[in-house]
Amino acid sequence: MDKQAGAKTEFDELDFRLLSALSANSRLSLRKLAQKVDASPGTVMHRLKKLEASRAIRKYSVLVDYDVLGFDLSAIIKINVAKGKLFEVEKKIATHPNVCSVFDVTGISDIVVVARFKTRASLDAFLKKIQTFDFVKRTETAIILNTIKEDTVNF
């Protein structure tokens, strides 16, 4: 959905093949990408611009192995917030360098945060910090023991 105009953008099989190829390797050259999806480089360039304009592609990135970098302590933190202050708290939490994701959710909690740390002490400091934020009523933390799958959607 084109959020700016409110009009729905249509995607076809070629768009999904492009997204799949880029999800596997976002460093492919335009020529190699075109070969992979069986289209001309000009068509691929046009489609990529369309996918970027529609925000189906928001950025090109890399999948980091945090364990290799020493961030082997991952946590899912559920947060309850006082009414009317959700976005204020989310924006503040999202600025922390250890935070990977911040989600608005349904259910008992208001926010779910995924964050990665090098030490228990740094996780502890982060939790104590967010518990001092105005309007944070309660937190519940789960430590991720093993990651079975962390990937993109296969089209």
Kinemage of the C-alpha trace (Angstrom):
@kinemage 1
@onewidth
@group {chain A} dominant
@subgroup {mainchain}
@vectorlist {calphas} color= white
{ca met a 1} P 0.000 0.000 0.000
{ca asp a 2} L 1.362 3.399 -0.946
{ca lys a 3} L 1.126 5.130 2.431
{ca gln a 4} L 1.439 8.611 0.962
{ca ala a 5} L -1.289 8.490 -1.667
{ca gly a 6} L -3.423 5.798 -0.045
{ca ala a 7} L -3.525 3.943 -3.376
{ca lys a 8} L -2.745 0.249 -3.499
{ca thr a 9} L 0.361 -0.745 -5.461
{ca glu a 10} L 0.106 -3.990 -7.397
{ca phe a 11} L 3.011 -6.430 -7.308
{ca asp a 12} L 3.525 -9.293 -9.723
{ca glu a 13} L 5.654 -12.437 -9.938
{ca leu a 14} L 8.721 -10.525 -11.206
{ca asp a 15} L 8.534 -8.145 -8.234
{ca phe a 16} L 8.471 -11.082 -5.834
{ca arg a 17} L 11.363 -12.816 -7.648
{ca leu a 18} L 13.381 -9.597 -7.326
{ca leu a 19} L 12.582 -9.304 -3.623
{ca ser a 20} L 13.503 -12.929 -3.068
{ca ala a 21} L 16.834 -12.573 -4.912
{ca leu a 22} L 17.687 -9.375 -3.017
{ca ser a 23} L 16.740 -10.966 0.311
{ca ala a 24} L 19.240 -13.737 -0.396
{ca asn a 25} L 21.963 -11.330 -1.565
{ca ser a 26} L 21.408 -7.571 -1.623
{ca arg a 27} L 24.889 -7.036 -3.103
{ca leu a 28} L 24.048 -8.463 -6.538
{ca ser a 29} L 24.895 -6.167 -9.429
{ca leu a 30} L 22.027 -5.031 -11.628
{ca arg a 31} L 23.257 -7.317 -14.414
{ca lys a 32} L 23.498 -10.398 -12.142
{ca leu a 33} L 20.130 -9.606 -10.586
{ca ala a 34} L 18.599 -9.398 -14.069
{ca gln a 35} L 20.078 -12.796 -14.965
{ca lys a 36} L 18.803 -14.318 -11.740
{ca val a 37} L 15.203 -13.171 -12.318
{ca asp a 38} L 15.284 -13.674 -16.103
{ca ala a 39} L 14.630 -10.047 -17.076
{ca ser a 40} L 16.549 -7.269 -18.797
{ca pro a 41} L 18.694 -4.902 -16.703
{ca gly a 42} L 16.463 -2.002 -17.787
{ca thr a 43} L 13.334 -3.794 -16.608
{ca val a 44} L 15.008 -4.683 -13.311
{ca met a 45} L 16.119 -1.075 -12.754
{ca his a 46} L 12.573 0.166 -13.468
{ca arg a 47} L 11.053 -2.443 -11.108
{ca leu a 48} L 13.539 -1.647 -8.329
{ca lys a 49} L 12.635 2.041 -8.557
{ca lys a 50} L 8.939 1.090 -8.353
{ca leu a 51} L 9.561 -1.167 -5.341
{ca glu a 52} L 11.561 1.589 -3.625
{ca ala a 53} L 8.921 4.246 -4.404
{ca ser a 54} L 6.164 2.012 -2.990
{ca arg a 55} L 8.334 1.396 0.106
{ca ala a 56} L 8.236 -2.379 -0.472
{ca ile a 57} L 12.028 -1.936 -0.373
{ca arg a 58} L 12.854 0.444 2.459
{ca lys a 59} L 16.618 -0.081 2.504
{ca tyr a 60} L 19.369 -2.447 1.479
{ca ser a 61} L 21.036 -4.125 4.397
{ca val a 62} L 23.182 -6.942 5.750
{ca leu a 63} L 22.237 -9.799 8.090
{ca val a 64} L 24.696 -9.667 10.995
{ca asp a 65} L 25.599 -12.640 13.183
{ca tyr a 66} L 25.513 -10.922 16.571
{ca asp a 67} L 26.947 -13.940 18.398
{ca val a 68} L 30.151 -13.693 16.342
{ca leu a 69} L 30.430 -10.026 17.364
{ca gly a 70} L 30.033 -10.860 21.050
{ca phe a 71} L 26.373 -9.829 21.406
{ca asp a 72} L 25.305 -13.308 22.460
{ca leu a 73} L 22.726 -12.181 25.021
{ca ser a 74} L 19.418 -11.427 23.286
{ca ala a 75} L 16.265 -10.424 25.097
{ca ile a 76} L 12.598 -9.930 24.355
{ca ile a 77} L 11.224 -7.248 26.649
{ca lys a 78} L 7.492 -6.725 27.076
{ca ile a 79} L 6.484 -3.319 28.386
{ca asn a 80} L 3.259 -1.906 29.791
{ca val a 81} L 2.786 1.844 29.409
{ca ala a 82} L 0.396 4.359 30.952
{ca lys a 83} L -2.456 5.313 28.628
{ca gly a 84} L -1.736 7.936 26.008
{ca lys a 85} L 2.062 7.773 26.251
{ca leu a 86} L 2.815 4.755 24.049
{ca phe a 87} L 4.529 6.534 21.144
{ca glu a 88} L 6.549 8.744 23.482
{ca val a 89} L 7.961 5.688 25.288
{ca glu a 90} L 8.531 3.749 22.041
{ca lys a 91} L 10.486 6.584 20.451
{ca lys a 92} L 12.673 6.931 23.527
{ca ile a 93} L 13.430 3.193 23.692
{ca ala a 94} L 14.099 3.005 19.934
{ca thr a 95} L 17.039 5.410 20.286
{ca his a 96} L 19.032 2.988 22.458
{ca pro a 97} L 21.922 1.444 20.476
{ca asn a 98} L 21.259 -2.116 21.714
{ca val a 99} L 17.630 -2.103 20.563
{ca cys a 100} L 17.008 -3.995 17.317
{ca ser a 101} L 13.214 -3.794 17.121
{ca val a 102} L 10.324 -2.015 18.809
{ca phe a 103} L 6.786 -3.263 18.159
{ca asp a 104} L 3.306 -2.036 19.074
{ca val a 105} L 1.430 -5.204 19.990
{ca thr a 106} L -1.970 -6.431 21.022
{ca gly a 107} L -2.500 -8.426 24.185
{ca ile a 108} L -1.414 -7.892 27.758
{ca ser a 109} L 1.687 -5.867 26.857
{ca asp a 110} L 1.755 -2.603 24.906
{ca ile a 111} L 5.296 -2.804 23.504
{ca val a 112} L 7.667 -5.633 22.615
{ca val a 113} L 11.370 -4.816 22.300
{ca val a 114} L 14.096 -7.063 20.913
{ca ala a 115} L 17.562 -6.060 22.079
{ca arg a 116} L 21.057 -7.581 22.067
{ca phe a 117} L 23.778 -7.217 24.692
{ca lys a 118} L 27.340 -8.360 25.330
{ca thr a 119} L 26.889 -8.854 29.074
{ca arg a 120} L 24.218 -9.463 31.702
{ca ala a 121} L 25.326 -6.219 33.343
{ca ser a 122} L 24.549 -4.214 30.193
{ca leu a 123} L 21.105 -5.869 29.921
{ca asp a 124} L 20.503 -5.112 33.604
{ca ala a 125} L 21.497 -1.461 33.122
{ca phe a 126} L 19.176 -1.160 30.114
{ca leu a 127} L 16.226 -2.652 32.013
{ca lys a 128} L 16.818 -0.410 35.002
{ca lys a 129} L 17.029 2.603 32.707
{ca ile a 130} L 13.729 1.948 30.913
{ca gln a 131} L 12.008 1.179 34.211
{ca thr a 132} L 12.793 4.766 35.265
{ca phe a 133} L 11.112 6.245 32.166
{ca asp a 134} L 7.978 8.206 32.916
{ca phe a 135} L 4.859 6.212 32.030
{ca val a 136} L 6.547 2.760 31.989
{ca lys a 137} L 4.397 0.755 34.385
{ca arg a 138} L 5.916 -2.721 34.097
{ca thr a 139} L 8.454 -4.790 32.145
{ca glu a 140} L 8.799 -8.524 31.599
{ca thr a 141} L 12.006 -9.912 30.099
{ca ala a 142} L 12.670 -13.223 28.357
{ca ile a 143} L 16.216 -14.236 27.439
{ca ile a 144} L 16.510 -15.890 24.024
{ca leu a 145} L 18.301 -19.206 24.509
{ca asn a 146} L 18.485 -20.406 20.894
{ca thr a 147} L 17.499 -18.914 17.570
{ca ile a 148} L 15.897 -21.573 15.396
{ca lys a 149} L 15.075 -19.289 12.478
{ca glu a 150} L 15.725 -15.627 11.809
{ca asp a 151} L 15.226 -14.814 8.163
{ca thr a 152} L 13.113 -12.995 5.642
{ca val a 153} L 9.832 -14.210 4.147
{ca asn a 154} L 10.304 -16.532 1.183
{ca phe a 155} L 8.172 -15.387 -1.751
